[in-house]
Amino acid sequence: MGKKADKSGYIKLDGEIGEEEIGSSFYVYYLTCFATIGGLLFGYDTGIISGSLLLIGDLWQLETIWKEAIVSATIGAAAVFALLAGYLTDLLGRKRVIMLASFVFTAGAIIMAVAKGIIVLLVGRLIVGVGIGFASMSIPVYVAEASPSIIRGRLVTLNQLSITIGILVSSIVGGIFSTDKENGWRYMLGLAGVPSTIQFVGFFFLPESPRWLVSRNRQEQARNALCKIRGMTNIDTELNEIILSVEKDRNIQAANGGRLAIVRVFTTQPVRRALVLGCTLQILQQLCGINTVIYYSASILKLAGFPTNLAIWLVCVPNAVNFLATFIGIGLVEKMGRRILTLISLIGVMISLVVLAVGFQLSSIHTPSINATAIDSLDENASMQACAIYRTCEACVDNTNCGFCYEDGRPLTTGTCLDVDATYPEKYAMSSSRCNSNSSDAESSDRKFRWDYSYCPSDYAWMAVLGLALFVLGFAPGLGPMPWTINSEIYPLWARSTCVSLATMTNWVFNLIVSLTFLTLTEKLTKYGTFWLFCGISLLGFIWLFFVLPETKNKTLEEVEELFMSEEYKKLHKRDKVIDGTKGITMYEVISDSF
């Protein structure tokens, strides 16, 4: 363990927190906790739709396209407004955008809770998406700019942890209100407005980002903000560093003729190559199927053979594993490195997808058959039912107008396919119908019958729970946080906010594509075929990353940038890397148009 001197001359051991950091720790953690409520809201909303969608779908008899629209509306809005947030955080300030996000989120939660129809609910989901888009971009920036450098990485990572906490809380809340078939979903969606209100009020008492204040030539306010955040008045050294950093950005912009940063990104070879890798990591994170687990975990468990109430509660299993496995990534990222952790994570994801695919395939092969004798023994109108044509449970429940009725407590071999009730799908259509010809009165007999709508009972249902748990266990330590960590390291300072905004938008766009098509894929490709598809994409991603993903651990910004330079660009970089004494910038940051 070595020694080093800080700006004030105070000598401390590597990794030891100095006097300045000690004085500021409490307030910075307090500030971070209020800021990362946005991450908790993001996690809660993405998780709670899993359970509420089952109740809403049954209550309003929603077709697949409407279910996908309810999930995807939020994601689509988040994609657009995450990109817009990059501009607004520079225009209005980090604090104001976060407050705007919490206000918008509260409004969306209220609208969803009181919705009387699908259109109003969809509007509420869109409004919530606006809040999530603003928060997903502004919160990490605000926390990073307010944190002392020695604990910055730890504090920024807390936002990812807050997301997993929100997902876990959503599964518990979903289980509690799952018994209320009529209004349980209203409580699930509306309760999200409570923490967002707390965040909105709390931010009235928090300072703006000192860096943003300096960028607006408000140095005195920046000084006051730093004094409040650090808990001390001797902040001249840090304030001067911020001022010099802002001046450097201005000089680089002036040296490039005032061109927009996004233009310079695409005309600078190493930055352009880094952006391709950063966006591809975000694409792979989504195309492995993670958000089918988050958004549709209850639906997946129901498809595997669990009844609605139990499926909603069982979502707690993968969500708890997701929360706990996040700590593995936090502990290993500086030891194993980004590259190894990402590749191992992908292997774990592929194994879990195989388990899910095999489980659904076995359930399909061993699906219960339809008892034709039982169909004929129903009341005189039974033979006229549209559902009477099916001969297996799998075929029966694939028709959303049909359900499977079978005797409880017996081996899952046969049952009856019946029309669903027009107003309440969890009941079969004809109250006088009997599910077995040997029972004279299904309601009064000692024999008990079960009605399964949209899923088949299966002896392989446990494989869905195992597969979901293995999925998040493999995903959470690596493929979850590493795309964000790597994106924060591979861009030069002048391009970082622009590139991270583009990568964030890419993540949301492919999140939208997967969530919008998942249920349709399960119908067109079969349930197991969909998971085989995700597994194949993950395998291709693993092969690609194995050859192109560099290790960025313990490398300086300049060393990381050189990882993405072509041989021709490296020669230019070595020849022209000189310092302009008046502007304090390297020439290769300016001379880039030819690449």
N, C-alpha and C positions, 0 to 999 in steps of 0.2 A: 504493500500500500504506500503510494508516494505522497509527497507534499506539494502544495502549490499555494501561491499567494493570490488573494482576491484583489479587487481594484483598490481597496483601502489599505492593503499591505498586510491584512490578517492572514496568518499562515494556518492552513488546515489540511487534514488528511484527505485523500481522494475518497469521495463518497460521504464525507462528513458534512453536516449542515452547519454553515457559518452563522454568525450573529444575526446577519440581515435576514436569512431564511427562517431562523428560529422566531424572530420577532413577527414575521408575516404569516406563519403557517396557519394559525387559527382562522384569520379572516379569509385567506385564500381558499381554505377548505370550505368555509361557510359560503363564500361566493360560488364555488364550484358546485356545491350541493344544490343551491337554488338554480343555477344554470342548467345542470343536468336533469332537472325535473322534465325538461324538454325531451331528453332521451327516454326517460321513463314513460312519458306520454306516447312517444313514437312506438316503443315496445308494447305498451298496453293496447293501443289501437290496432296494431298489426296482429296481436294475439287474440283480442276479444272477438274479432269478427269470426274466428273459427267456430266458437260455440254459439254465438248469436245467430249466425247464418243458418244453423240447423233449425232453430225455432222460427226464424222469419220465413225460411223456405217452406216449412210445413204449414204455418199459419196463413200465408198468402198464396200457397201453391205455386211457387215461383219455378219457371223453367230454368234450364241450365244457363242460358244467356243472361238472364237477370241476376242470377247468383254471381256469375263472373263479373257482371257490371258493378254490383255492389262492392265487391272486393277491389276491382280495378280502378274505380273512380278515384279513390283516395290516392292510389299509386300514380295515376296519370297526372293528377293535379300536383302531387309532390315533385314529379319529374320537371314540370314546367317552372314551378316556383322555387325549386332548389337552384336552378340556373339564374333566375331573376334575383334571388337572395344575394348572390355575389355582387351584383350592382347596387342593391339597396343597402347592404352593410357598409359600402363605401360612401354612399350618398347620405344616409340617415344616421349611421352609427350602429355598432353591434348591439348595444343595449336596447335601442328602440325597435330593432327588427325582432329581437327575442320577445320583447313585450307585445309586439304586434302578433307574433306567432301564438303566444299564449292566449291573447284575446280572441283571435280567430278560432283557435281550437275550442275554447269554451263555447263560443257561439255555435260551432258545428255540433258539439256534443248535445247542447240543448235542443237544437233542431232535430237531431236523430231521435232523442228521447221522446219527443212529442209527435213524431211523424205519424200521420194517419194513412199514408199510402206510399207506394214504392217510389214515386217521383220525389216526394219531399225527403224521404230517406236518402235517396241518391244525391240530392242537393246537399244534405248534411255531410255525406261522405266526401263530396267534392271540397266543401269548406274545410273539413278536417285535414284533407290532403294539402291545402294551401298552408295551414299551420305547420304540418310536418315538413313540408318543403323548406319553409323559412328556417325552422329549428335545426334541421339536419345540416345546414350549411353554416349558420351563424354561431351556434353554440360552441363547436370545437375551436373556431377562430377566437371567440371572446375569451374562453378559458385559457387558450395558449398565450394570448397577448397579456393576460392579467397575471400569469403564473411566473414565479421565479424559475430560472432555467434549470436549477438543480432538481426540481420536482415536476417540471412541466409535462414530461411524458406520462408520469403516473397520474396526474390530474386529468389530462386529456383522455386517457384510457378509461377513466371513471364513467365517461359518457357511454361507452360500449357496455360497461357493466350495468349501468342504469337501464339500458335497453333490455337486457336479459332479465333484470328484475321486473320491469314492466310486463314482459311476456309471461313470466311466472305468476305475477299477481293477477293477470287477466284470466289465466286458467282457473285459479282459485275462485275468483268472482264469478266466472262463468259456471262453475260447478254449483255454487251457492244458489244462483238464480235460475238454474236449469229446470227446476221443478215447476216454475210458473210458466206454463206454455203460452199464455196470452200476452203477458207483459214483462216476463223475465228479461227479454232482449233489450227492453227500454232502459231498465236499470243498468244492464251491462254497458250499454253505449253511453248513457247519460252520466254515469259516475266519473268518466274521464274529465268532465268539466271541473271537478273539485281540485285536483292538483294543479291544473292549468290556471285556475283562479288564484291559488296560493302563489304560484310563480309570478303572475302578473303583479300582484300586490307587493311581493317581496322585492321585485326589481325597482320599485320606486326608491328604495333605500340603498341600491348598489350603484357604484360609479360606472362611468363609461370607460371603454378601453383607452388607456393612455396613448397608445400608438395612433388610434384614430383621431384623438384630440390634437395630437401634434401634427398629423397630416392636414388638419383643418386650421393650422396656425393658432391653436388655442393652448399655448404652452403653460399658461398659469393654471388653467383648469386641469391640464395633464399632470402638473406638479401636485395639485391637490388630490387628484385621483390616486396617484402613486403613493402619496403620504398615507392615504386612507387604507389602500390595499396592503402596503408594507408595514403599516403600524409604526412608522418612524418618519422623521423629518429629513434625515440625511440621505436624500435620493438623487443628488445632483449627478453622480456618475451614471446611474441608470438612465436618467432623463436625457443626458447628453448623448448616450449611445442610441437612444430612440431617435433623437433629432438627427444624428448623423446618418442613421439607417434610412430615414425618410428622405433626407437630402440626396442620398445615393440613388434611391429609386427615381427621384425627380430628374437627376442628371442623366441616368440611363435613358429615361423617356425622352429627354431633350436631345440626347445624342442620336437617337433613332428617329429624329424628325417628328416626334409627337405621335408616331404610329400606335395604333391600338395594340395591346399586349397579345391579343389573340392572333393578330397578323404575324407578329414576331415569333410566336410559338411555332407556327407552321412553316416559317422560313429559316428556323434554326435547327440544324440536323439532329444534334443530340437530344434536344427538348422534344422534337417531333417523334423521335424513336422512343423516348421515355413515355410520352403520352400514349403511344400505341400499346405499350406494355401495361401501363396503368389502366387504360380503358378495357383491355382484354382481361385483366384480372377481375375487374368489376363484372364483366360479361359472364365469365366462368363462374363467379360466385353465385350468379342468379340461375344460369343454365344447368347447374348441378341439381336444381330443384329445391333449394332450401326453403323458399317461401311457399311452396306447396305444403311443406311440413308446418310452417307457422300459420298460414292463412287457412289451410284445409285439414289440419291434423285431426280435428273432430270428425270431419267428413271421411277422411281416410280410415279412421278407426271404425266408423259406422259401416263403410263399405266392406271392411274386413269381417264384420259380423257382430259388432257390439251395439246394443240398443242406445238410443239418443242420450239418456241421462248418464249412463256409464261412460259413453264415448267422450262426453264433455269433461267428466272428472278425470278420465285417463290421460287427457291432454297434459295434466300436471306432471306426468312422468317424463316425457321428453323435454318439457319446459324447465323442469328442475335440473335435469342433466345439462341442459344448455347453460343455465346460470352457473352451475358448479364448474363445468368444463372451461368456462371463460377464464377462471383463475389459473388453469393449466397454461393457457397461452400467455397470460401476464407473467407467469413465473419462468417460462422457457424461452421467450422471444429473444432475450439478451444472451442466453446460454447456447441454444441450438442455432439461432440465426433465422432470418426470415425465409430463406430458400428451403432449408430442410423442413421447417415446421409447415410450410405451405404444401410441400410434396407429400409428407407423411399424412397431413390432413386429408388430402385428396384420396389417398389410398383408403383411409378410414371411411370416407364418404362412399367410395365405390363398393366397399364390402357391405355397407348398410343398404345400399340400393339393390344389391343382389339379394339380400335377405328379404326386402320388401317385395321385389319382383317374384321370387320363388314362393313366398307366402301366398301372394294373390294368385299365382298360377296353380298352386296346389289346391287352393280354395275353389278355383274354377273347375279343375279336373274332378274334384270330389264333391261338387255341389249336389244338394239333395234333389231328388227327382219329384215330379208331380204325380200324385195319386189320381189317375183317371177315374177309378171307381168312386173315390170320394167326391169328385166333381159331379158325376152323374147322380149322386145321392142327395145333392143339395135341393133346395126348393125348385118348383117347376120352371122358374125363370133363369136358373143358374146356367143352363146350357147355352143361353143366349149371351152370356158375358163374353166380352172381347178377350179377357185374360184366360179363358178356358183353353185356348189353343196351345199354350206353352206346356212343355214337358220337363223342364228343369227350372230350379229356383233362379239360377243365374240369368236365364232368358226372361223369366218372369219379372224380376226386379229391374232389368234393364229398361223395361217399359215403365215410365214414371206414373202411368195410370193403374199399375198393378202392384199387388203385395203378396207376400207369402205367409200362409197360415199353417201351423204345424202343432203337433201335440208336445207340450213341454214335458221334460223328464224322460223322453224316449230317445233312442239313438236317432241322430239327424240323417235319416235316409229318405223319407217321403213327406209330402205336405200337399197343400192346395193353393193354386194361384187364383186370387180373387180381385175384382175391381176395387179400387180405393174409394173411400167416401168423398163425395164431391166438395164438401166443406172442411173436412178434417182428415187429411191423408193417413194419420196414424190409426184410423179405424177402417174396417172393411165395409164395403158399400151396403150390403144387405144384412141388417141386424138379425134376421131369421136364419141366415146361412149357418151351416155346420161344417166343420173342417174335417170331420171323419165320419164315414158311413156307419160305423158301429156305435156312435154316440147319438142317442135320441134327443138330447138337449145339451148343447155345449156349455150353456151358462149355468145349468143346475147340476150337471154331472160332476163326479169326483175328478174326472179327467180335465186337465187344464190345457188351454191352448194359447199359443203366442202368435202375435201378428207382427211381421217384420216388413216395413215399408222401405224400399230403396236399398236394402242389403239382404244378404243371405246368412243364416247361422252357419258357423264354420268351426271345425276343430283346429284350424290353423290360424285363428284370430290372434293368438299370442305372438305370432311372428310379426304382425304389424306393430305391436307395442315394442317388441325387441328392435325391429328395424328402425323405427322412429327414434328410439333412445340411442342406438348406435350411430344414427345419422348425425344428431346434434353433438354426440360425444366426439365424433371425428371432425365435424365442421367448426365447432366453437373455438378450439384453441388456435386453429390455423387459417382456414379459408374464410372464417368470419372476420377477424380483425386484421389479418395481414394485408389484404388489398388496400385498406385504409392507411395502415402503417407505411407500406411501401410507397404509396402515392404521396405521402407527406415528406418522403426522403429523396425522391428521384428527380425533383425539379429544382432549378435555381430559384433564388428568392424572388426575382422579378416576375417569374412565370408561375409561381406556386398557386396563387389564388385562382388564376384563370384555368390552369390545368386541373386543379382539384375540383373546380366547379364543373368542368366538362366531364371528368370521370364520375362525379356524383350523379350528374344527369344521365350518363350512360347506364349506371347502376339502376336508376329508377325506371328507365325506358325498358330494360330487359326484365326487370322485376314485373313491369306491367305486362309484357308479352307472356311471361310464364304464368302469371296469375290469371290472365284473361283467357288462356287456352287450356288450363289444366283439366277442368271438368270435361271439356269437349274431347281432349285427348284420351281420357279414361273411357269415353264412350266410343270413340273411333278406333283407337289402337288397343283397347281393353285396358284394364287397370294394371295388369302386370307388364303389358307392352309399353306403357308410359314410363314405368320405372326402369325398364331395360333401355329406353331411349335416353333418359337422364344419365344412366350408367355409361352408355356409349360416348356421350358428350364429355363426361368427366374423364374418361380414358384418353380421348383425343387431347383434352386440355392438359392432362398430366404429361403426355408425350411432348407437347409443345413447350410447356414450362420447363421441363427437364433440360431442354437445349438452350432456352433463351433467358430464363430467369436468373439474374446475378444475385450475389450476396451483398447486401448493403450494410451489414452489421459492422460497427466500429470504423466506418469510412467517413471521411470528411465530405462536405458538400461537393468540393471540386473533384475528389476521387470518384464519387458516385456519378457525377456528370461525365467523367472520362469513360466510364463503363459503357456509355451509349454513343460514344463518338466513333465514326468510321475512321479508317486509317488515313484517308485524305484529310479529314477534319482534324485529326490529331496532329498531323504535320503542320497545318495552319495554326493550330492552337499553340504548339511549341514555338513556332516562328514569331507569332504576333502577340504572344501573351506578355504585354508590357503594361505598366501602370501609368495612367494619365494622372499626373500629380495634382492637377487642378480639379479634376472631377472624381478621382478615386474609383475608376472603373477599369476593367480589363478590356482590351481591344476586341477580344473574340466575342464579347457580349454585344458588340456593335456590328462587327463584320460577319454577317451570317447569311446575307441574302442569296449567295451563290450556292447554298447547300439546301 
